[in-house]
């Protein structure tokens, strides 16, 4: 009787599995990462095996969704493009197959015999899975302990960060094989990222590699100051993908899409260091502000001394302020003014040096065209620096004349002696008694 019952179950199940099915999936939203496809029956109901997909069945793939076809536990096909598809690789025979009715009957009879041996159950499994390809937003993160940051201005400081990031599944097959697997229903986001303040494996890896990405944003890379990290979301996401590539893209088929930094807070020691450096930069660039800050410090010290229980006089003597109210050098106002004057003198000296520097740095121009030479020889051709013309001296005693007439008395510039020409060799410009070329005596 058991065999007869199994035979009836096998024949009935085999015939029911010949009807074509239609599979689709509504939007998976922000919580479901993968869902097993369910049959959609608008007229009547298909009582066939839920694990059998008839050859020729239709599958509608919505936008933002990937389709994965699984036959006997193995991925046989997938697509990331929306549209209508037909199942044409079924391992279950059908009486209504494309090869004809009789051929389908023969294959179905063989399948019926296999079902009888299995107690009426089909020895095959075919499933449809839909993978969420949307950007999964609003994954909150926060650093429990301060992270080191090599700031380009403040150097080694420690910061805390919190914000959100988004990720996206870009390789659905890798995600299915390595993460979700052949689930019977849904695989949800909290199974991957964790929930209720308990980070999952993926989020823990994100936080672990955040410090490595920050190193690329600091002094050794992008030169981004710590308080400007909030405006560098694209760069931070890029570096997060670089450090997470092996674990996320290759291992899970996922990438980091965006990183939104909500706040960046230095720890107490770093905050004090930043404040001290800011004060130094501010006062160094603004002497008047520095003088005002010094006066304020002196006045505060005087107020503290006035409230000293041991006596204001003793306290002020300890501070060196006694006698400082009669225009003495210890008066806070005089101290501030002296400091301000000193700073102004230093600024004037710097301005004079800067004004003189361009003239000295201009150098001299050589006949070859090279400019800016500073030494005694041209840096390009090696020619010596030309001797400046000191001008000529007039009979009246005026020196440094450059023109043809004396600038003091108006007398013309004396004609220079051109020398004599040797009658033997023709050498000109001789000034002595003998020719400078051949030694011939002056005629």
C-alpha positions in Angstrom: 0.0 0.0 0.0 2.8 2.3 0.7 4.2 1.9 -2.8 0.7 2.5 -4.3 0.2 5.7 -2.2 3.7 6.9 -3.2 2.8 6.2 -6.8 -0.4 8.3 -6.6 1.5 11.1 -4.9 4.2 11.0 -7.5 1.8 11.1 -10.5 -0.3 13.9 -9.0 2.7 15.9 -8.0 4.3 15.5 -11.4 1.3 16.7 -13.3 0.7 19.7 -11.0 4.4 20.7 -11.6 3.7 21.1 -15.3 1.9 24.4 -14.9 3.9 27.6 -15.7 4.6 29.9 -12.8 5.2 33.6 -12.5 7.8 35.0 -10.0 8.3 38.6 -8.9 9.2 40.7 -5.9 8.0 43.9 -4.4 10.5 46.5 -3.2 12.9 45.1 -0.6 13.2 48.5 1.1 16.1 49.3 3.5 16.0 46.3 5.8 15.9 43.2 3.5 19.1 42.4 1.6 18.0 39.2 0.0 14.6 37.4 -0.4 13.6 34.1 -1.8 11.1 34.6 -4.7 7.5 33.5 -4.3 5.1 32.3 -7.0 2.4 34.8 -8.0 -1.0 33.2 -8.9 -3.7 35.5 -10.0 -6.3 32.8 -11.2 -6.6 29.8 -9.0 -3.6 28.3 -7.1 -0.8 26.0 -8.1 -0.7 23.0 -5.8 2.6 21.8 -7.2 5.9 21.5 -5.4 7.3 24.8 -4.2 10.8 23.7 -5.1 10.1 23.0 -8.7 10.1 25.7 -11.4 8.4 24.6 -14.7 10.3 25.1 -17.9 9.1 28.3 -19.5 8.0 30.0 -16.3 8.2 33.8 -16.2 10.3 35.9 -13.8 9.8 39.7 -13.5 12.9 41.6 -12.1 12.1 45.1 -10.6 14.4 48.1 -10.8 17.1 48.1 -8.1 17.0 44.4 -7.8 19.2 41.5 -9.0 18.0 38.0 -9.8 19.8 34.8 -8.9 18.6 31.4 -10.2 19.6 28.4 -8.1 19.3 24.8 -9.4 20.0 22.0 -6.9 21.9 24.3 -4.6 24.1 25.8 -7.4 23.8 29.3 -8.9 23.1 28.7 -12.6 22.4 32.3 -13.7 21.9 35.8 -12.5 21.1 39.3 -13.9 21.2 42.8 -12.5 19.0 44.3 -15.2 15.3 44.9 -14.7 12.8 43.2 -17.1 10.9 39.9 -17.8 12.8 36.7 -18.0 12.0 33.0 -18.9 13.2 30.0 -17.0 14.6 27.7 -19.7 17.3 25.6 -17.8 14.9 23.6 -15.6 16.2 20.2 -14.5 12.6 19.0 -13.9 11.0 17.4 -17.0 7.6 18.7 -18.2 4.8 17.2 -20.4 4.5 20.5 -22.1 8.2 20.9 -23.0 9.5 22.5 -26.1 10.5 19.1 -27.5 6.9 18.0 -27.9 4.2 16.3 -25.8 5.2 12.7 -26.3 8.8 13.4 -25.5 7.7 15.3 -22.4 5.6 12.3 -21.3 8.6 10.0 -21.5 10.7 12.3 -19.4 7.9 12.8 -16.9 7.4 9.0 -16.6 11.1 8.7 -15.6 10.7 11.5 -13.1 7.5 9.8 -11.7 9.6 6.6 -11.1 12.3 8.6 -9.2 9.6 10.2 -7.1 8.1 6.8 -6.3 11.5 5.6 -5.0 11.6 8.8 -2.8 8.2 8.3 -1.3 6.5 10.7 -3.7 8.9 13.6 -3.2 10.8 15.4 -6.0 14.5 14.8 -5.8 15.4 18.3 -7.0 15.3 21.9 -5.8 15.0 25.0 -7.8 14.8 28.5 -6.3 14.6 32.1 -7.3 16.3 34.8 -5.2 16.1 38.6 -5.4 19.0 40.7 -4.1 18.6 44.3 -3.0 20.9 46.5 -5.1 19.7 49.8 -3.5 22.0 52.0 -1.5 21.5 51.0 2.2 21.7 54.3 4.0 21.8 55.5 7.7 24.2 52.9 9.1 25.3 54.8 12.3 28.9 54.6 13.6 30.9 56.1 16.4 34.4 55.6 17.8 34.4 54.3 21.4 38.0 55.5 22.0 39.8 58.5 20.4 41.6 57.7 17.2 45.1 59.1 16.4 45.1 61.8 13.6 48.2 63.3 12.0 46.8 66.8 11.5 48.7 69.0 9.1 48.5 72.0 11.5 48.4 70.5 15.0 50.3 67.3 14.2 49.6 64.2 16.4 46.2 64.7 18.0 43.4 62.3 19.1 39.8 62.7 17.9 36.4 61.0 18.3 34.1 60.7 15.4 30.5 59.8 14.8 28.3 59.8 11.8 26.6 57.5 9.2 27.7 55.6 6.2 25.9 53.8 3.3 26.8 50.6 1.5 25.7 48.9 -1.6 25.7 45.3 -2.9 27.5 45.4 -6.3 28.3 41.7 -6.7 25.1 39.7 -5.9 26.5 36.3 -6.6 29.4 36.8 -4.2 27.0 38.2 -1.6 24.7 35.1 -2.0 27.5 32.5 -1.9 29.6 34.1 1.0 27.0 35.8 3.2 23.3 35.0 2.7 23.4 31.5 1.3 20.4 29.4 0.3 18.0 30.9 2.9 14.3 29.8 3.0 13.0 33.4 3.5 14.7 36.8 4.0 18.3 37.8 4.9 18.1 41.2 6.7 20.5 44.1 7.2 20.7 43.7 11.0 22.1 40.2 10.5 25.1 41.7 8.8 25.5 45.1 10.6 24.1 44.2 14.0 21.5 46.1 16.1 20.7 47.6 19.5 24.1 49.0 20.0 25.9 45.7 19.2 27.8 46.1 15.9 27.9 43.1 13.6 31.0 41.8 11.9 30.8 44.2 9.0 30.3 47.3 11.1 33.1 46.2 13.4 35.4 46.0 10.4 34.3 49.5 9.2 35.3 51.0 12.6 38.6 49.0 12.6 39.7 50.4 9.3 38.4 53.9 9.9 41.8 54.8 11.5 43.7 53.6 8.5 41.6 55.7 6.2 42.1 58.7 8.4 45.9 58.4 8.0 45.4 59.0 4.3 43.4 62.1 5.0 46.0 63.7 7.4 49.4 65.2 7.0 50.7 62.2 5.0 48.1 62.4 2.3 45.3 64.9 1.6 46.5 67.4 4.3 42.9 67.9 5.6 42.7 69.7 9.0 40.7 67.7 11.6 37.8 70.2 11.8 37.3 70.0 8.0 36.8 66.3 7.8 33.0 66.8 7.7 33.3 68.4 4.3 35.4 65.6 2.8 32.8 62.8 2.6 33.7 61.7 -0.9 37.4 61.4 -0.2 36.8 59.6 3.1 34.5 57.1 1.3 37.1 56.5 -1.3 39.8 55.6 1.2 37.4 53.5 3.2 36.8 51.4 0.0 40.5 51.1 -0.5 41.2 49.7 2.9 38.0 47.5 3.0 38.5 46.2 -0.6 39.5 42.7 0.3 37.1 42.2 3.2 34.0 43.8 1.7 34.2 43.9 -2.1 36.0 40.6 -2.8 34.7 38.8 0.3 31.1 40.1 0.4 30.4 41.8 -2.9 29.8 45.1 -1.1 31.3 48.6 -1.2 31.0 51.8 0.9 28.9 54.3 -1.0 29.1 57.4 1.2 30.4 58.5 4.6 28.7 61.4 6.4 30.7 62.7 9.4 28.4 64.3 11.9 31.0 65.5 14.5 34.7 65.4 15.1 35.8 66.1 18.7 39.4 66.2 20.0 40.1 64.6 23.4 40.9 66.9 26.3 44.7 66.9 25.9 44.4 67.5 22.2 41.9 70.3 22.7 44.3 72.1 25.1 47.2 71.7 22.6 45.1 73.0 19.8 44.1 76.1 21.8 47.7 76.9 22.8 48.8 76.6 19.2 45.9 78.8 18.0 46.8 81.5 20.6 50.5 81.4 19.5 49.5 81.8 15.8 47.0 84.5 16.5 49.3 86.6 18.7 52.2 86.1 16.4 50.3 87.6 13.5 48.6 90.4 15.5 50.9 92.3 18.0 48.0 94.6 19.2 46.0 91.5 20.2 49.1 90.1 21.9 49.6 93.3 23.9 45.9 93.4 24.9 46.1 89.8 26.1 49.2 90.6 28.2 47.4 93.6 29.8 44.4 91.4 30.5 46.7 88.8 32.2 48.3 91.5 34.4 44.9 92.9 35.4 43.6 89.4 36.3 46.7 88.8 38.4 46.1 92.1 40.2 42.5 91.1 40.9 43.6 87.8 42.3 46.2 89.5 44.5 43.6 91.9 45.8 41.5 89.0 47.1 44.4 87.3 48.8 43.7 86.8 52.5 47.3 87.4 53.4 47.0 91.0 52.3 46.8 92.6 49.0 50.1 94.5 49.6 52.1 91.3 50.3 50.5 89.6 47.3 51.2 92.5 45.0 54.8 92.7 46.2 55.1 89.0 45.4 53.9 89.8 41.9 56.2 92.8 41.6 53.3 95.2 41.2 53.9 97.6 44.1 54.7 101.0 42.8 53.3 100.1 39.4 50.5 102.7 39.5 52.5 105.9 39.1 53.6 105.4 35.5 56.4 103.0 36.4 57.6 100.3 34.1 55.7 97.7 36.1 52.3 99.3 35.3 50.3 96.8 33.2 49.4 99.5 30.8 53.0 100.5 30.4 54.0 96.9 30.0 51.5 96.5 27.2 52.5 99.6 25.4 56.2 98.7 25.6 55.4 95.3 24.3 53.3 96.8 21.5 56.1 99.3 20.5 58.6 96.5 20.5 56.4 94.5 18.2 55.8 97.5 15.9 59.6 98.1 15.6 60.2 94.5 14.8 57.5 94.7 12.1 59.0 97.9 10.6 62.4 96.2 10.5 61.0 93.2 8.7 59.2 95.4 6.2 62.4 97.3 5.5 64.3 94.1 5.0 61.6 92.8 2.7 61.7 96.0 0.7 65.4 95.9 0.3 65.5 92.2 -0.5 64.0 92.4 -4.0 66.6 95.0 -5.1 69.4 92.9 -3.8 67.9 89.7 -5.2 67.5 91.3 -8.7 71.3 90.8 -9.4 73.0 92.0 -12.6 72.3 91.1 -16.3 75.0 89.6 -18.5 75.6 90.4 -22.1 74.5 86.9 -23.0 71.0 87.7 -21.7 71.1 85.9 -18.3 69.6 87.9 -15.5 69.6 87.7 -11.7 73.4 87.0 -11.4 74.6 87.5 -7.8 78.3 86.6 -8.0 81.2 88.1 -9.8 80.7 85.8 -12.9 77.7 85.0 -15.0 76.0 81.7 -14.0 75.3 80.9 -17.6 78.4 81.8 -19.7 81.0 82.6 -17.0 81.7 86.2 -18.2 82.9 88.5 -15.4 80.6 91.1 -14.0 80.9 94.3 -15.9 82.7 97.2 -14.1 80.4 100.0 -13.5 81.4 103.3 -15.1 82.5 105.8 -12.4 82.1 108.7 -14.8 84.8 111.4 -15.6 86.3 114.2 -13.5 86.0 117.8 -14.7 88.8 120.4 -14.3 86.6 122.2 -11.7 86.8 119.1 -9.5 83.3 117.7 -10.1 83.3 113.8 -10.2 80.9 111.2 -11.5 79.9 113.0 -14.7 78.2 110.7 -17.1 77.3 113.0 -20.0 79.3 115.0 -22.5 79.3 118.2 -20.3 80.2 118.8 -16.6 77.1 118.9 -14.4 78.7 121.7 -12.3 80.4 124.1 -14.6 79.2 123.0 -18.1 82.6 122.4 -19.5 82.8 119.7 -22.2 84.1 116.3 -21.5 87.9 116.2 -22.4 88.8 114.2 -25.5 90.6 111.0 -24.6 94.1 110.5 -26.1 93.6 107.8 -28.9 97.4 107.0 -28.8 99.7 106.6 -31.9 99.7 104.1 -34.7 102.9 102.0 -35.4 104.2 102.7 -38.9 105.7 99.2 -39.1 103.0 96.8 -38.0 100.0 99.1 -38.0 99.1 98.5 -34.3 96.9 101.4 -32.9 96.4 102.9 -29.4 100.0 102.9 -28.5 100.7 105.3 -25.6 104.3 104.7 -24.8 107.5 105.3 -26.6 107.6 101.9 -28.2 104.9 99.9 -30.1 103.2 97.4 -27.9 103.1 94.8 -30.7 106.4 94.8 -32.5 108.6 97.1 -30.3 109.1 99.7 -33.0 110.0 103.1 -31.5 107.5 105.9 -31.6 108.1 108.0 -34.8 
